[in-house]
Amino acid sequence: MRKNITLYSFGLMVFVLLNFPALSQEISVEIGKTEIALNEVLQITATVTNGQLTGAGGFPEIKGFTKIGTSSSSYTNIVNGRITQSQSIIQNYKPSKEGTFQIPPFTMSVNGKSVSFGGATVKVSAAIQQRDPWDSFFGFGHSDEGENIDYINVKEDAFFAITSNKEEVFVGEGFNLSIAMYIADQNQATMEWYETGQQLTDILKKIKPSNCWEENFGIEEIIPERVTIGGKGYRQYKIYQANYYPLNNKPIVFPSVEFKMIKFKVANKPSFFGSAYQKDFAIFRSKPKTIKVKDLPEHPLKNQVAVGNFKLEESISNQNLETGQSFEYKFKVVGEGNISAIREVNLPKVNDFDFYAPNVKQQINRGSGAVYGSKLFTYMAIPKEPGQYDLGKYFQWVYFNPATQKYDTLKSNLIVNVTGESKINVSIEANDRGGFYDLIDEQDETLISMNRDEAIKGFTNIGIFSLLILTAFFALKKSKL
């Protein structure tokens, strides 16, 4: 009999090994009961069928509910020789009040894949007055009065840190700053996030340097990354990342700050389906950090140059031109550094060309702990004198490379050929209004009084003098008669 049982078990095991890999893996996110009492829990479950559940993150925060820990379960079913296996992580929520609550649609990560949930409506009614004997199996929603339950405080294997990829930089040189929680792979304590957004806002108020330009990486979702520190494995949860570019040589000091997480103590009397939890807080404190800032070497453009590792990309609409014919020239600075600080080329004043102010287009990318991108300057120009011209004499852009600790220059490698008659004199004539006698014909011949009162007085005297003459004329004429 025992031999038959052994053969049967061996055959079943072989059947499982041969057939299980052929089954496709399925991932789902489901909600438990949508009508619960105030002293019951709401559950959202992430399940992997026909595969191993290696990780799940992104369970949502639900208004009117508090996360009170997670639990896990596994399930195996054999029907007509077909084996189905599943593993689940269950997030538990405790309602804070009665009412109807909406769970909006959300997306979470299960085994590194994005899984969507369409949302639901949950109704919370008054607490159940009579204790259900099954409650003790779940460890939730029952009173601990009269029961000798102790809660075990499992020491968390985790730390909170502010880190930088550089300890010393030049003025204008970028360094990458991260703020993150690090939880060891061997950690046994159950923890959850607590008001992360508000805590981060308070932390940044304390640590943001006023003498730096910031390029924020804009973390919207906390996604764990595997890292090794001192030969020990951790999951790194970044809550903030940015590149800072110091504007002067003052040291940049990041003080020690606190970060709080919800921690759950586990009851010493586990229930049939899991353990009861008691909510607590774990407070972590970062170590202070100082970044030393060095002055750039002496140079005439020391206070104007960008700092980084750059290269030039250029193009021109036409290299064979005629005097008076406009052309377009593009000067594009590409590389890693503070793209926003890149200034346009300081063009010399020359008679050979008319250069017009450029149009500017900027692109900034943030990733892999660095800020990189490009800044494009598009110039319009008109040649005024025939000849062959090296644009490198006009377009030169100086920057400081912190890797080589030297100044470098990006300059044009293009040559333009200009034919035609000189337009320099034409330009002068267009602006010259001619000599003094040439201006006579342009003047208005209308007389303008320089003194209004004197003119009136003159007209009055002429009128009086005319009256006197007329009076004398009529007097003489009368005497002859």
C-alpha positions as a Python dict, from the first residue, in 0.01 Angstrom:
ca = {
    (1, 'M'): (0, 0, 0),
    (2, 'R'): (279, 240, 98),
    (3, 'K'): (458, 155, -226),
    (4, 'N'): (147, 244, -428),
    (5, 'I'): (114, 576, -245),
    (6, 'T'): (480, 654, -313),
    (7, 'L'): (444, 574, -683),
    (8, 'Y'): (127, 785, -701),
    (9, 'S'): (299, 1080, -531),
    (10, 'F'): (600, 1049, -763),
    (11, 'G'): (373, 1038, -1068),
    (12, 'L'): (182, 1344, -948),
    (13, 'M'): (506, 1534, -895),
    (14, 'V'): (630, 1446, -1245),
    (15, 'F'): (294, 1556, -1389),
    (16, 'V'): (323, 1892, -1210),
    (17, 'L'): (677, 1950, -1332),
    (18, 'L'): (587, 1865, -1691),
    (19, 'N'): (266, 2065, -1709),
    (20, 'F'): (318, 2370, -1483),
    (21, 'P'): (565, 2558, -1710),
    (22, 'A'): (319, 2540, -1997),
    (23, 'L'): (61, 2743, -1808),
    (24, 'S'): (66, 3115, -1878),
    (25, 'Q'): (115, 3357, -1594),
    (26, 'E'): (-180, 3580, -1506),
    (27, 'I'): (-175, 3893, -1288),
    (28, 'S'): (-482, 4056, -1136),
    (29, 'V'): (-580, 4317, -878),
    (30, 'E'): (-913, 4269, -698),
    (31, 'I'): (-1108, 4420, -411),
    (32, 'G'): (-1273, 4224, -131),
    (33, 'K'): (-1614, 4304, 18),
    (34, 'T'): (-1742, 4646, -82),
    (35, 'E'): (-1991, 4662, 206),
    (36, 'I'): (-1817, 4643, 543),
    (37, 'A'): (-1877, 4747, 903),
    (38, 'L'): (-1679, 5019, 1077),
    (39, 'N'): (-1492, 4754, 1276),
    (40, 'E'): (-1409, 4542, 969),
    (41, 'V'): (-1133, 4580, 710),
    (42, 'L'): (-1129, 4650, 339),
    (43, 'Q'): (-887, 4438, 139),
    (44, 'I'): (-722, 4492, -201),
    (45, 'T'): (-544, 4184, -332),
    (46, 'A'): (-272, 4152, -597),
    (47, 'T'): (-255, 3794, -732),
    (48, 'V'): (-16, 3610, -962),
    (49, 'T'): (-153, 3284, -1104),
    (50, 'N'): (80, 3016, -1243),
    (51, 'G'): (390, 3205, -1137),
    (52, 'Q'): (586, 3337, -843),
    (53, 'L'): (492, 3672, -690),
    (54, 'T'): (822, 3856, -654),
    (55, 'G'): (695, 4200, -559),
    (56, 'A'): (394, 4433, -553),
    (57, 'G'): (391, 4806, -492),
    (58, 'G'): (169, 5105, -540),
    (59, 'F'): (-134, 5009, -333),
    (60, 'P'): (-333, 5335, -329),
    (61, 'E'): (-408, 5570, -45),
    (62, 'I'): (-788, 5573, 0),
    (63, 'K'): (-968, 5871, 147),
    (64, 'G'): (-1149, 5768, 466),
    (65, 'F'): (-925, 5462, 520),
    (66, 'T'): (-589, 5391, 683),
    (67, 'K'): (-346, 5124, 571),
    (68, 'I'): (-292, 4874, 853),
    (69, 'G'): (-44, 4631, 705),
    (70, 'T'): (-20, 4357, 449),
    (71, 'S'): (-58, 3981, 451),
    (72, 'S'): (10, 3711, 194),
    (73, 'S'): (-151, 3388, 83),
    (74, 'S'): (-97, 3104, -162),
    (75, 'Y'): (-345, 2871, -327),
    (76, 'T'): (-315, 2541, -513),
    (77, 'N'): (-603, 2369, -690),
    (78, 'I'): (-608, 2041, -886),
    (79, 'V'): (-910, 1977, -1109),
    (80, 'N'): (-912, 1681, -1348),
    (81, 'G'): (-537, 1659, -1318),
    (82, 'R'): (-486, 2027, -1403),
    (83, 'I'): (-296, 2222, -1139),
    (84, 'T'): (-355, 2592, -1074),
    (85, 'Q'): (-135, 2779, -831),
    (86, 'S'): (-155, 3139, -718),
    (87, 'Q'): (20, 3375, -476),
    (88, 'S'): (-129, 3693, -336),
    (89, 'I'): (-34, 4003, -139),
    (90, 'I'): (-325, 4159, 51),
    (91, 'Q'): (-329, 4524, 157),
    (92, 'N'): (-562, 4586, 451),
    (93, 'Y'): (-743, 4916, 513),
    (94, 'K'): (-927, 5027, 825),
    (95, 'P'): (-1222, 5268, 776),
    (96, 'S'): (-1218, 5587, 983),
    (97, 'K'): (-1591, 5664, 966),
    (98, 'E'): (-1922, 5550, 824),
    (99, 'G'): (-2031, 5652, 475),
    (100, 'T'): (-1991, 5578, 108),
    (101, 'F'): (-1642, 5610, -39),
    (102, 'Q'): (-1508, 5604, -392),
    (103, 'I'): (-1189, 5422, -485),
    (104, 'P'): (-1076, 5592, -806),
    (105, 'P'): (-907, 5387, -1081),
    (106, 'F'): (-539, 5327, -1014),
    (107, 'T'): (-238, 5143, -1156),
    (108, 'M'): (10, 4949, -946),
    (109, 'S'): (320, 4740, -1012),
    (110, 'V'): (310, 4361, -974),
    (111, 'N'): (621, 4162, -1068),
    (112, 'G'): (750, 4473, -1242),
    (113, 'K'): (441, 4503, -1464),
    (114, 'S'): (176, 4775, -1452),
    (115, 'V'): (-168, 4643, -1359),
    (116, 'S'): (-479, 4862, -1366),
    (117, 'F'): (-785, 4855, -1139),
    (118, 'G'): (-1104, 5018, -1261),
    (119, 'G'): (-1218, 5165, -926),
    (120, 'A'): (-1502, 5077, -691),
    (121, 'T'): (-1755, 5213, -443),
    (122, 'V'): (-1728, 5102, -79),
    (123, 'K'): (-2005, 5139, 179),
    (124, 'V'): (-1910, 5148, 547),
    (125, 'S'): (-2191, 5087, 800),
    (126, 'A'): (-2201, 5102, 1178),
    (127, 'A'): (-1978, 4872, 1378),
    (128, 'I'): (-2105, 4522, 1440),
    (129, 'Q'): (-2233, 4507, 1798),
    (130, 'Q'): (-2225, 4133, 1842),
    (131, 'R'): (-1885, 3975, 1810),
    (132, 'D'): (-1858, 3725, 1531),
    (133, 'P'): (-1668, 3419, 1658),
    (134, 'W'): (-1486, 3405, 1324),
    (135, 'D'): (-1330, 3750, 1388),
    (136, 'S'): (-1066, 3598, 1614),
    (137, 'F'): (-936, 3395, 1321),
    (138, 'F'): (-868, 3710, 1120),
    (139, 'G'): (-727, 3915, 1407),
    (140, 'F'): (-917, 4229, 1295),
    (141, 'G'): (-1221, 4415, 1420),
    (142, 'H'): (-1242, 4259, 1766),
    (143, 'S'): (-1186, 4400, 2110),
    (144, 'D'): (-879, 4297, 2304),
    (145, 'E'): (-1048, 4358, 2640),
    (146, 'G'): (-997, 4070, 2877),
    (147, 'E'): (-738, 3909, 2646),
    (148, 'N'): (-370, 3893, 2732),
    (149, 'I'): (-228, 4000, 2394),
    (150, 'D'): (122, 4139, 2368),
    (151, 'Y'): (256, 4307, 2056),
    (152, 'I'): (606, 4227, 1943),
    (153, 'N'): (820, 4520, 1825),
    (154, 'V'): (1032, 4379, 1543),
    (155, 'K'): (1343, 4593, 1494),
    (156, 'E'): (1346, 4744, 1147),
    (157, 'D'): (1652, 4688, 929),
    (158, 'A'): (1641, 5017, 739),
    (159, 'F'): (1783, 5368, 727),
    (160, 'F'): (1707, 5709, 576),
    (161, 'A'): (1977, 5905, 393),
    (162, 'I'): (2062, 6213, 188),
    (163, 'T'): (2334, 6117, -59),
    (164, 'S'): (2537, 6292, -329),
    (165, 'N'): (2740, 6151, -616),
    (166, 'K'): (3015, 6410, -551),
    (167, 'E'): (3176, 6545, -235),
    (168, 'E'): (3351, 6838, -404),
    (169, 'V'): (3259, 7045, -712),
    (170, 'F'): (3358, 7361, -897),
    (171, 'V'): (3134, 7666, -909),
    (172, 'G'): (2872, 7585, -1175),
    (173, 'E'): (2946, 7212, -1174),
    (174, 'G'): (2645, 6989, -1109),
    (175, 'F'): (2611, 6721, -843),
    (176, 'N'): (2323, 6477, -804),
    (177, 'L'): (2138, 6469, -472),
    (178, 'S'): (1903, 6190, -362),
    (179, 'I'): (1678, 6153, -60),
    (180, 'A'): (1572, 5794, -3),
    (181, 'M'): (1469, 5517, 235),
    (182, 'Y'): (1684, 5203, 230),
    (183, 'I'): (1518, 4881, 349),
    (184, 'A'): (1734, 4568, 379),
    (185, 'D'): (1631, 4250, 200),
    (186, 'Q'): (1637, 4074, 540),
    (187, 'N'): (1408, 4329, 705),
    (188, 'Q'): (1128, 4161, 902),
    (189, 'A'): (942, 4468, 1026),
    (190, 'T'): (617, 4565, 852),
    (191, 'M'): (618, 4933, 751),
    (192, 'E'): (409, 5169, 538),
    (193, 'W'): (453, 5522, 406),
    (194, 'Y'): (319, 5809, 615),
    (195, 'E'): (225, 6146, 457),
    (196, 'T'): (527, 6125, 229),
    (197, 'G'): (439, 6433, 24),
    (198, 'Q'): (398, 6659, 327),
    (199, 'Q'): (711, 6524, 493),
    (200, 'L'): (912, 6584, 176),
    (201, 'T'): (784, 6942, 153),
    (202, 'D'): (897, 7007, 511),
    (203, 'I'): (1236, 6843, 448),
    (204, 'L'): (1305, 7049, 133),
    (205, 'K'): (1229, 7371, 321),
    (206, 'K'): (1511, 7281, 559),
    (207, 'I'): (1773, 7155, 316),
    (208, 'K'): (1731, 7342, -15),
    (209, 'P'): (2040, 7562, -68),
    (210, 'S'): (1976, 7922, -169),
    (211, 'N'): (2303, 7951, -363),
    (212, 'C'): (2227, 7677, -619),
    (213, 'W'): (2036, 7633, -943),
    (214, 'E'): (1806, 7329, -917),
    (215, 'E'): (1706, 7078, -1184),
    (216, 'N'): (1440, 6862, -1018),
    (217, 'F'): (1394, 6507, -1153),
    (218, 'G'): (1024, 6522, -1055),
    (219, 'I'): (969, 6181, -890),
    (220, 'E'): (595, 6108, -903),
    (221, 'E'): (594, 5741, -800),
    (222, 'I'): (815, 5568, -546),
    (223, 'I'): (964, 5265, -722),
    (224, 'P'): (1215, 5041, -541),
    (225, 'E'): (1559, 4983, -690),
    (226, 'R'): (1794, 4705, -584),
    (227, 'V'): (2127, 4834, -448),
    (228, 'T'): (2417, 4680, -259),
    (229, 'I'): (2579, 4870, 29),
    (230, 'G'): (2872, 4718, 210),
    (231, 'G'): (2798, 4380, 56),
    (232, 'K'): (2440, 4388, 186),
    (233, 'G'): (2131, 4401, -35),
    (234, 'Y'): (1879, 4683, 3),
    (235, 'R'): (1576, 4822, -173),
    (236, 'Q'): (1622, 5194, -234),
    (237, 'Y'): (1303, 5404, -233),
    (238, 'K'): (1384, 5751, -371),
    (239, 'I'): (1142, 6025, -270),
    (240, 'Y'): (1346, 6313, -420),
    (241, 'Q'): (1626, 6356, -673),
    (242, 'A'): (1774, 6669, -827),
    (243, 'N'): (2090, 6815, -975),
    (244, 'Y'): (2227, 7125, -801),
    (245, 'Y'): (2463, 7378, -962),
    (246, 'P'): (2637, 7610, -709),
    (247, 'L'): (2638, 7978, -804),
    (248, 'N'): (2927, 8075, -574),
    (249, 'N'): (3207, 7913, -374),
    (250, 'K'): (3021, 7886, -41),
    (251, 'P'): (3001, 7530, 102),
    (252, 'I'): (2661, 7364, 59),
    (253, 'V'): (2535, 7220, 387),
    (254, 'F'): (2250, 6970, 413),
    (255, 'P'): (2145, 6935, 778),
    (256, 'S'): (2020, 6620, 945),
    (257, 'V'): (1643, 6569, 898),
    (258, 'E'): (1382, 6324, 1021),
    (259, 'F'): (1157, 6092, 823),
    (260, 'K'): (865, 5902, 976),
    (261, 'M'): (711, 5573, 864),
    (262, 'I'): (416, 5374, 995),
    (263, 'K'): (529, 5057, 1167),
    (264, 'F'): (313, 4766, 1277),
    (265, 'K'): (379, 4557, 1586),
    (266, 'V'): (266, 4197, 1552),
    (267, 'A'): (46, 4028, 1813),
    (268, 'N'): (198, 3739, 2003),
    (269, 'K'): (-120, 3537, 1934),
    (270, 'P'): (-149, 3489, 1559),
    (271, 'S'): (-495, 3414, 1426),
    (272, 'F'): (-582, 3131, 1194),
    (273, 'F'): (-563, 3353, 884),
    (274, 'G'): (-290, 3593, 994),
    (275, 'S'): (-166, 3817, 1269),
    (276, 'A'): (-323, 4112, 1446),
    (277, 'Y'): (-130, 4440, 1422),
    (278, 'Q'): (-82, 4747, 1639),
    (279, 'K'): (-2, 5073, 1465),
    (280, 'D'): (312, 5262, 1567),
    (281, 'F'): (572, 5494, 1414),
    (282, 'A'): (937, 5448, 1330),
    (283, 'I'): (1147, 5766, 1304),
    (284, 'F'): (1462, 5772, 1094),
    (285, 'R'): (1722, 6049, 1089),
    (286, 'S'): (1964, 6128, 809),
    (287, 'K'): (2327, 6223, 862),
    (288, 'P'): (2431, 6582, 777),
    (289, 'K'): (2623, 6630, 454),
    (290, 'T'): (2846, 6910, 323),
    (291, 'I'): (2953, 6965, -39),
    (292, 'K'): (3274, 7165, -84),
    (293, 'V'): (3272, 7419, -370),
    (294, 'K'): (3592, 7534, -547),
    (295, 'D'): (3650, 7848, -751),
    (296, 'L'): (3712, 7817, -1124),
    (297, 'P'): (4068, 7888, -1242),
    (298, 'E'): (4142, 8245, -1346),
    (299, 'H'): (4017, 8341, -1693),
    (300, 'P'): (3875, 8660, -1850),
    (301, 'L'): (3536, 8486, -1887),
    (302, 'K'): (3551, 8310, -1548),
    (303, 'N'): (3219, 8454, -1428),
    (304, 'Q'): (3035, 8400, -1757),
    (305, 'V'): (3117, 8050, -1882),
    (306, 'A'): (2903, 7738, -1848),
    (307, 'V'): (3052, 7435, -1671),
    (308, 'G'): (3017, 7083, -1809),
    (309, 'N'): (3116, 6848, -2087),
    (310, 'F'): (2994, 6981, -2422),
    (311, 'K'): (3036, 6940, -2797),
    (312, 'L'): (2927, 7143, -3101),
    (313, 'E'): (2680, 7050, -3373),
    (314, 'E'): (2645, 7307, -3652),
    (315, 'S'): (2480, 7351, -3990),
    (316, 'I'): (2436, 7624, -4252),
    (317, 'S'): (2173, 7681, -4518),
    (318, 'N'): (2430, 7766, -4791),
    (319, 'Q'): (2809, 7793, -4797),
    (320, 'N'): (2827, 7960, -5141),
    (321, 'L'): (2675, 8305, -5110),
    (322, 'E'): (2645, 8639, -5284),
    (323, 'T'): (2680, 8972, -5110),
    (324, 'G'): (2345, 9087, -4980),
    (325, 'Q'): (2208, 8730, -4976),
    (326, 'S'): (2088, 8617, -4633),
    (327, 'F'): (2171, 8276, -4488),
    (328, 'E'): (2084, 8072, -4177),
    (329, 'Y'): (2347, 7933, -3941),
    (330, 'K'): (2275, 7693, -3652),
    (331, 'F'): (2512, 7669, -3355),
    (332, 'K'): (2403, 7384, -3122),
    (333, 'V'): (2573, 7313, -2788),
    (334, 'V'): (2513, 6952, -2677),
    (335, 'G'): (2626, 6774, -2361),
    (336, 'E'): (2600, 6729, -1984),
    (337, 'G'): (2575, 7027, -1753),
    (338, 'N'): (2349, 7316, -1662),
    (339, 'I'): (2184, 7365, -2002),
    (340, 'S'): (1986, 7663, -1874),
    (341, 'A'): (2311, 7850, -1801),
    (342, 'I'): (2440, 7830, -2160),
    (343, 'R'): (2467, 8177, -2313),
    (344, 'E'): (2478, 8273, -2679),
    (345, 'V'): (2803, 8339, -2864),
    (346, 'N'): (2948, 8685, -2803),
    (347, 'L'): (2992, 8788, -3167),
    (348, 'P'): (3256, 9048, -3258),
    (349, 'K'): (3156, 9370, -3439),
    (350, 'V'): (3267, 9339, -3801),
    (351, 'N'): (3197, 9505, -4139),
    (352, 'D'): (3201, 9178, -4337),
    (353, 'F'): (2863, 9052, -4209),
    (354, 'D'): (2542, 9171, -4057),
    (355, 'F'): (2454, 8922, -3778),
    (356, 'Y'): (2108, 8931, -3621),
    (357, 'A'): (2004, 8818, -3271),
    (358, 'P'): (1945, 8440, -3267),
    (359, 'N'): (1634, 8236, -3205),
    (360, 'V'): (1695, 8000, -2911),
    (361, 'K'): (1562, 7649, -2853),
    (362, 'Q'): (1648, 7446, -2542),
    (363, 'Q'): (1601, 7079, -2452),
    (364, 'I'): (1676, 6935, -2105),
    (365, 'N'): (1677, 6564, -2014),
    (366, 'R'): (1708, 6425, -1663),
    (367, 'G'): (1798, 6063, -1599),
    (368, 'S'): (2059, 5819, -1470),
    (369, 'G'): (2166, 6075, -1211),
    (370, 'A'): (2260, 6339, -1469),
    (371, 'V'): (2119, 6640, -1654),
    (372, 'Y'): (2199, 6656, -2024),
    (373, 'G'): (2052, 6811, -2335),
    (374, 'S'): (2113, 7085, -2590),
    (375, 'K'): (2073, 7455, -2663),
    (376, 'L'): (2028, 7562, -3024),
    (377, 'F'): (2105, 7915, -3149),
    (378, 'T'): (1975, 7992, -3500),
    (379, 'Y'): (2132, 8303, -3654),
    (380, 'M'): (2033, 8500, -3964),
    (381, 'A'): (2321, 8680, -4136),
    (382, 'I'): (2398, 8880, -4452),
    (383, 'P'): (2747, 8897, -4608),
    (384, 'K'): (2851, 9246, -4726),
    (385, 'E'): (3196, 9186, -4875),
    (386, 'P'): (3313, 8919, -5124),
    (387, 'G'): (3576, 8672, -5014),
    (388, 'Q'): (3632, 8344, -4828),
    (389, 'Y'): (3544, 8346, -4459),
    (390, 'D'): (3617, 8107, -4174),
    (391, 'L'): (3312, 8122, -3944),
    (392, 'G'): (3535, 8001, -3662),
    (393, 'K'): (3667, 8359, -3642),
    (394, 'Y'): (3320, 8476, -3542),
    (395, 'F'): (3152, 8183, -3366),
    (396, 'Q'): (3356, 8082, -3060),
    (397, 'W'): (3201, 7959, -2733),
    (398, 'V'): (3415, 7913, -2420),
    (399, 'Y'): (3326, 7672, -2136),
    (400, 'F'): (3498, 7500, -1842),
    (401, 'N'): (3531, 7121, -1843),
    (402, 'P'): (3545, 6992, -1480),
    (403, 'A'): (3670, 6650, -1597),
    (404, 'T'): (3989, 6800, -1744),
    (405, 'Q'): (3978, 7103, -1511),
    (406, 'K'): (4053, 7324, -1811),
    (407, 'Y'): (3879, 7584, -2024),
    (408, 'D'): (3787, 7473, -2374),
    (409, 'T'): (3641, 7643, -2681),
    (410, 'L'): (3379, 7526, -2925),
    (411, 'K'): (3415, 7704, -3259),
    (412, 'S'): (3275, 7669, -3606),
    (413, 'N'): (3458, 7457, -3864),
    (414, 'L'): (3262, 7595, -4162),
    (415, 'I'): (3399, 7804, -4450),
    (416, 'V'): (3171, 8028, -4660),
    (417, 'N'): (3251, 8165, -5005),
    (418, 'V'): (3102, 8504, -5091),
    (419, 'T'): (3092, 8652, -5441),
    (420, 'G'): (2949, 8973, -5584),
    (421, 'E'): (3003, 9345, -5539),
    (422, 'S'): (3083, 9502, -5206),
    (423, 'K'): (2776, 9612, -5014),
    (424, 'I'): (2959, 9805, -4745),
    (425, 'N'): (2933, 10145, -4925),
    (426, 'V'): (2572, 10074, -5018),
    (427, 'S'): (2501, 10027, -4654),
    (428, 'I'): (2672, 10354, -4568),
    (429, 'E'): (2486, 10549, -4840),
    (430, 'A'): (2158, 10411, -4719),
    (431, 'N'): (2228, 10561, -4381),
    (432, 'D'): (2396, 10892, -4502),
    (433, 'R'): (2153, 11188, -4540),
    (434, 'G'): (2395, 11401, -4754),
    (435, 'G'): (2562, 11740, -4707),
    (436, 'F'): (2417, 12068, -4579),
    (437, 'Y'): (2311, 12207, -4920),
    (438, 'D'): (2148, 11871, -5006),
    (439, 'L'): (1916, 11924, -4714),
    (440, 'I'): (1790, 12265, -4830),
    (441, 'D'): (1537, 12117, -5073),
    (442, 'E'): (1397, 11900, -4795),
    (443, 'Q'): (1313, 12196, -4569),
    (444, 'D'): (968, 12360, -4528),
    (445, 'E'): (964, 12724, -4656),
    (446, 'T'): (682, 12834, -4424),
    (447, 'L'): (783, 13131, -4202),
    (448, 'I'): (753, 13067, -3835),
    (449, 'S'): (723, 13355, -3587),
    (450, 'M'): (992, 13351, -3324),
    (451, 'N'): (809, 13602, -3101),
    (452, 'R'): (432, 13634, -3117),
    (453, 'D'): (404, 13958, -2910),
    (454, 'E'): (657, 14148, -3127),
    (455, 'A'): (465, 14057, -3445),
    (456, 'I'): (138, 14189, -3303),
    (457, 'K'): (308, 14514, -3198),
    (458, 'G'): (450, 14564, -3553),
    (459, 'F'): (108, 14519, -3717),
    (460, 'T'): (-44, 14770, -3474),
    (461, 'N'): (219, 15038, -3555),
    (462, 'I'): (167, 14994, -3930),
    (463, 'G'): (-207, 15043, -3885),
    (464, 'I'): (-162, 15362, -3683),
    (465, 'F'): (87, 15500, -3936),
    (466, 'S'): (-157, 15433, -4222),
    (467, 'L'): (-436, 15618, -4040),
    (468, 'L'): (-211, 15921, -3990),
    (469, 'I'): (-128, 15936, -4362),
    (470, 'L'): (-496, 15913, -4456),
    (471, 'T'): (-584, 16190, -4208),
    (472, 'A'): (-313, 16425, -4351),
    (473, 'F'): (-428, 16348, -4706),
    (474, 'F'): (-790, 16444, -4639),
    (475, 'A'): (-685, 16761, -4444),
    (476, 'L'): (-474, 16895, -4736),
    (477, 'K'): (-750, 16822, -4983),
    (478, 'K'): (-1004, 17017, -4773),
    (479, 'S'): (-777, 17327, -4742),
    (480, 'K'): (-741, 17357, -5124),
    (481, 'L'): (-1113, 17365, -5155),
}
